Structures are given as C-alpha cells and as structure tokens.
C-alpha cells in the first residue's frame, strides 16, 4: 500500500490550515497514495488557546476534511481538537475516506519537558484501529510513542501498521529520542510505524507562529519504520510530502522470524 506522510507546519488559524491540508491531499492523491497521514494539531498549532478553536466531529472543520477525502478518493488521518465534557478539549485524530470513518482520542498526554498538556486536554481511553485497502492500521498520537503497550494492543487487534501523527517538542536530544522511539515501537510490536510530525516552524507557518515558548510545535524528521525497526523513508526538518510503500506481508514474515508477541510472558509481581 502506497502511503504519504504530510509533514507540514500549521499555524493558529484552522481555516488557513485546511487550505494547506487540501494542497497536500491533492498532491498525495496525485502521487498514488491510498492513505495520507497528517500531523497532530493539524487543525491549529499548540501554544494558542485551543478551547475556542475546538469543534465536534460533525462540525464544519471535520466536514471539510471528509469532503476532501471523498473528492480525492483517499483516506486521511488528521489531527484536530474536539470539545471535552469537562471544559477541556480532546486531542483527536480524525480518520476518514473511502470505507473509513473513525476517531481516536490521544491516551497519553504530554506532561513532560516543561509542558502540561493535561491542563487543557482531556485524555482518551480507547484503542482504535481502521482498515485501509485490507491493511489493519492502528492510530496513535505523539507522546503515545513512549508507551509500547498501545502499539502491542494494535498488533493484538491485527494491525500491520500504526500511524503516529505528532507535534514533537524541540530540545537537546529530542530528535534522537523521536527516531529511536519510533523504531523501537515498530520493532517491539513488529509492525510498520508511519510517524508524521509537524515540520520545524522556522521554515514558516500559515497565519504566523505566535505561540508559547514551551509548546511542542514540531521538529520535522517524519519517518516510516519497518516491522524490523529499520528506517524505510525519512524527511528532513522542512515541510515535505514523503511517499513510501507498506507491505503487510513483511509484517507477517518478521513476526514469524521474531515472534516477540507470541513469546510474551507477564512477570509475577
């Protein structure tokens, strides 16, 4: 299955970000991709008040994403913010397109490195997978990559691929951690991981980048890791549309050679 990793930089204006999403969707479809993965916070970048921007899954922002997926005949996974019952928002992935309609709420919130996502974002609790052209695909978001149990849950649900939209925080060693964690999750769940991050905002963002200094606004370096943990495609820091091929048959072959899922045992406390 041909996929596209849409590494872009979003700003604080959801309408302008939709225009950018449309451009990348068109390019992904023209390039033959069946699935296009956009970053976390594609609706609006972190570092701005999210509550006034959040919309329900049946709101106009999500409806336009659905219309784009239908127009170009491609499955899109896009990061947005939806209202939460307690007054916070939910960090949501909308997955939509031919035969697909699902949403995943980020389970593990980024309360680390001086940022407290849980102050304004409510956590999700459900493992979500979708099926694209017969390929079972798990949904995860950014900080989730530090928690291997979620990726193993995707594998247990039959996933050969996990998509990982992100808006990775910058800082010393953070790029190395990002690449290491993506590869580790691919290897310890023996599945493909398509990790799409926000591009480095130093390369420009629509509507400006008036955000708080601690906000995770992206570093780029999106990558596709194979089920053996090797990097199969990688981007640099600037905005880029990265095409790659995912072979679910390779997932089966790696699981036969390295049956870590079958060999799991829970140690006694």
Phi and psi in degrees as a GROMACS rama.xvg file:
@    title "Ramachandran Plot"
@    xaxis  label "Phi"
@    yaxis  label "Psi"
@TYPE xy
-85.8418  129.325  UNK-2
-125.269  163.711  UNK-3
-129.553  133.506  UNK-4
-103.513  110.968  UNK-5
-93.6059  86.6545  UNK-6
-83.8555  101.23  UNK-7
-127.933  172.632  UNK-8
-116.342  118.407  UNK-9
-97.5531  153.414  UNK-10
-107.856  -162.058  UNK-11
-84.053  -5.15425  UNK-12
-103.041  107.821  UNK-13
-57.8308  -35.464  UNK-14
-66.4405  -44.7717  UNK-15
-65.9567  -34.5309  UNK-16
-66.9381  -34.1397  UNK-17
-62.7351  -38.0323  UNK-18
-61.0517  -39.9559  UNK-19
-67.4626  -41.4303  UNK-20
-60.6414  -40.6297  UNK-21
-62.3222  -42.9537  UNK-22
-59.4287  -46.4697  UNK-23
-70.6879  -34.0244  UNK-24
-63.5007  -45.1342  UNK-25
-59.6698  -45.9032  UNK-26
-64.8101  -38.7784  UNK-27
-64.5291  -44.761  UNK-28
-65.0849  -42.2778  UNK-29
-61.321  -30.0428  UNK-30
-85.3061  4.29736  UNK-31
87.673  10.8048  UNK-32
-73.4588  142.274  UNK-33
-96.3452  -18.0493  UNK-34
-140.496  130.421  UNK-35
-120.488  126.556  UNK-36
-108.401  118.615  UNK-37
-100.708  164.032  UNK-38
-72.3068  164.732  UNK-39
-56.9542  149.291  UNK-40
60.0142  33.0608  UNK-41
-66.6399  -28.2147  UNK-42
-66.2248  -44.647  UNK-43
-162.115  141.831  UNK-44
-68.5783  156.447  UNK-45
-67.5024  159.741  UNK-46
97.0861  0.632401  UNK-47
-122.507  158.177  UNK-48
-60.125  121.605  UNK-49
-89.9015  -28.1884  UNK-50
-54.1198  -49.5233  UNK-51
-66.7099  -17.9858  UNK-52
-94.0422  -21.902  UNK-53
-62.7698  143.929  UNK-54
-137.3  151.385  UNK-55
-68.5127  166.725  UNK-56
-66.1958  -17.9819  UNK-57
-102.187  16.5239  UNK-58
-81.1148  175.627  UNK-59
-65.2364  -32.9086  UNK-60
-65.6971  -49.7929  UNK-61
-64.9012  -35.2889  UNK-62
-64.0908  -35.63  UNK-63
-69.5079  -35.7614  UNK-64
-62.0154  -43.2405  UNK-65
-59.6692  -42.0469  UNK-66
-63.3225  -38.5835  UNK-67
-64.2246  -44.4913  UNK-68
-60.7462  -41.3049  UNK-69
-68.8342  -41.824  UNK-70
-63.2893  -40.7874  UNK-71
-98.3208  -1.86454  UNK-72
64.5312  42.9704  UNK-73
-139.747  147.078  UNK-74
-83.0765  130.426  UNK-75
-114.419  139.161  UNK-76
-119.659  117.708  UNK-77
-134.388  135.294  UNK-78
-83.5646  130.469  UNK-79
-143.17  -179.209  UNK-80
-125.429  129.975  UNK-81
-117.891  152.887  UNK-82
-66.1814  140.054  UNK-83
-104.696  152.531  UNK-84
-61.7291  -25.1505  UNK-85
-91.6713  11.0407  UNK-86
96.371  -14.9154  UNK-87
-83.3425  -172.39  UNK-88
-113.041  170.536  UNK-89
-116.009  135.434  UNK-90
-84.9096  101.656  UNK-91
-114.592  139.813  UNK-92
-100.39  124.125  UNK-93
-95.5556  122.708  UNK-94
-113.996  118.402  UNK-95
-150.174  150.684  UNK-96
151.6  -168.884  UNK-97
-54.624  113.561  UNK-98
76.2772  5.42611  UNK-99
-129.486  131.274  UNK-100
-154.462  107.99  UNK-101
-156.729  165.988  UNK-102
-144.548  141.667  UNK-103
-123.678  129.424  UNK-104
-99.2107  124.52  UNK-105
-52.3212  125.145  UNK-106
-83.3791  -47.8029  UNK-107
-98.4421  115.784  UNK-108
-92.6921  146.478  UNK-109
-82.2047  80.5451  UNK-110
-104.627  74.9733  UNK-111
-160.372  161.099  UNK-112
51.5657  37.1775  UNK-113
83.5485  4.48702  UNK-114
-116.382  141.52  UNK-115
-124.545  86.2054  UNK-116
-62.045  -34.4596  UNK-117
-66.3466  -13.7  UNK-118
-65.3965  -34.6637  UNK-119
-120.001  -7.70903  UNK-120
-122.479  132.608  UNK-121
-91.0866  140.862  UNK-122
-78.3215  151.831  UNK-123
-88.2949  -178.361  UNK-124
-145.69  -7.94008  UNK-125
-104.515  134.794  UNK-126
-77.2281  132.291  UNK-127
-128.364  132.409  UNK-128
-129.283  155.914  UNK-129
-129.668  171.925  UNK-130
-126.149  122.454  UNK-131
-120.17  115.246  UNK-132
51.1399  40.1229  UNK-133
82.1121  1.0186  UNK-134
-101.713  111.427  UNK-135
-67.8364  130.422  UNK-136
-133.334  126.365  UNK-137
-88.9515  154.726  UNK-138
-114.424  130.079  UNK-139
-145.136  161.423  UNK-140
-135.766  121.342  UNK-141
42.9564  -102.632  UNK-142
-59.001  -21.0797  UNK-143
-53.3201  -26.5303  UNK-144
-63.4025  -18.0021  UNK-145
-83.708  2.21664  UNK-146
-126.225  95.1883  UNK-147
-63.7857  -21.5701  UNK-148
-60.1125  -35.8932  UNK-149
-64.5849  -41.9827  UNK-150
-69.7952  -35.1507  UNK-151
-68.1783  -33.7239  UNK-152
-64.2288  -37.1008  UNK-153
-61.1277  -45.95  UNK-154
-62.3358  -41.0738  UNK-155
-63.7458  -27.7109  UNK-156
-83.9549  3.23179  UNK-157
97.8206  7.84108  UNK-158
-71.8723  138.219  UNK-159
-100.705  -11.6516  UNK-160
-144.696  141.116  UNK-161
-120.432  134.241  UNK-162
-100.034  140.679  UNK-163
-133.434  79.3164  UNK-164
-65.0509  144.52  UNK-165
-150.639  160.375  UNK-166
-134.704  79.0983  UNK-167
-73.4074  135.526  UNK-168
-73.2888  141.347  UNK-169
-81.5596  163.119  UNK-170
149.466  170.039  UNK-171
-57.5333  126.23  UNK-172
77.1526  -1.15859  UNK-173
-71.0363  -36.22  UNK-174
-63.1059  -42.539  UNK-175
-63.5933  -40.3702  UNK-176
-63.252  -44.2362  UNK-177
-55.6521  -51.8747  UNK-178
-66.5563  -41.1198  UNK-179
-63.797  -44.5948  UNK-180
-66.7902  -41.3267  UNK-181
-61.2591  -46.0172  UNK-182
-65.9134  -38.3807  UNK-183
-65.8934  -41.4827  UNK-184
-65.7263  -36.999  UNK-185
-62.5545  -42.7721  UNK-186
-74.4841  -42.622  UNK-187
-81.5337  -11.4145  UNK-188
-108.154  -2.0049  UNK-189
45.2987  59.1172  UNK-190
-144.601  165.856  UNK-191
-71.9633  142.637  UNK-192
-126.419  116.919  UNK-193
-101.985  101.464  UNK-194
-104.213  110.262  UNK-195
-110.992  114.454  UNK-196
-104.761  160.337  UNK-197
-61.6601  140.116  UNK-198
-67.5579  162.138  UNK-199
-62.5218  120.893  UNK-200
-64.7641  -10.6003  UNK-201
-61.3192  -19.2772  UNK-202
-88.8335  5.56421  UNK-203
104.443  144.587  UNK-204
-142.008  146.39  UNK-205
-67.1898  132.435  UNK-206
80.6581  7.67437  UNK-207
88.7548  175.848  UNK-208
-134.475  51.3217  UNK-209
-80.2265  80.4244  UNK-210
-123.89  164.482  UNK-211
-69.7817  149.801  UNK-212
-64.5225  -29.1291  UNK-213
-85.8152  -6.64833  UNK-214
-66.5127  136.789  UNK-215
-77.8755  99.9407  UNK-216
-106.962  6.90463  UNK-217
106.544  150.367  UNK-218
-128.741  -5.29412  UNK-219
81.9059  -147.516  UNK-220
59.454  43.079  UNK-221
-60.4481  151.86  UNK-222
-155.92  156.393  UNK-223
-112.086  121.545  UNK-224
-105.628  137.021  UNK-225
-78.9102  169.182  UNK-226
-66.7047  -8.81768  UNK-227
-97.0314  6.62036  UNK-228
86.4694  -0.0880212  UNK-229
-85.1696  150.347  UNK-230
-82.3524  124.595  UNK-231
-103.092  -23.0993  UNK-232
-158.141  147.42  UNK-233
-152.992  145.535  UNK-234
-105.138  171.107  UNK-235
-98.426  -154.438  UNK-236
-83.123  -29.2052  UNK-237
-80.0619  163.717  UNK-238
-54.5106  139.74  UNK-239
-161.691  147.65  UNK-240
-108.496  111.059  UNK-241
-105.225  120.398  UNK-242
-96.482  146.722  UNK-243
-157.81  163.884  UNK-244
-113.005  135.373  UNK-245
-114.64  125.953  UNK-246
-113.773  105.429  UNK-247
-63.9956  -23.5812  UNK-248
-63.4067  -31.9882  UNK-249
-68.6098  -34.2214  UNK-250
-57.6818  -46.2027  UNK-251
-62.3387  -41.0931  UNK-252
-66.4006  -41.4342  UNK-253
-67.4716  -39.1514  UNK-254
-66.1783  -29.5742  UNK-255
-72.2402  -37.8317  UNK-256
-78.6242  -36.1736  UNK-257
-125.463  80.0683  UNK-258
-81.8217  55.4133  UNK-259
-66.4264  -30.3942  UNK-260
-68.7841  -43.6403  UNK-261
-69.6465  -28.5764  UNK-262
-88.4191  0.333933  UNK-263
-60.8905  140.166  UNK-264
-137.84  137.74  UNK-265
-86.1911  118.416  UNK-266
-68.9987  149.039  UNK-267
-74.7073  145.205  UNK-268
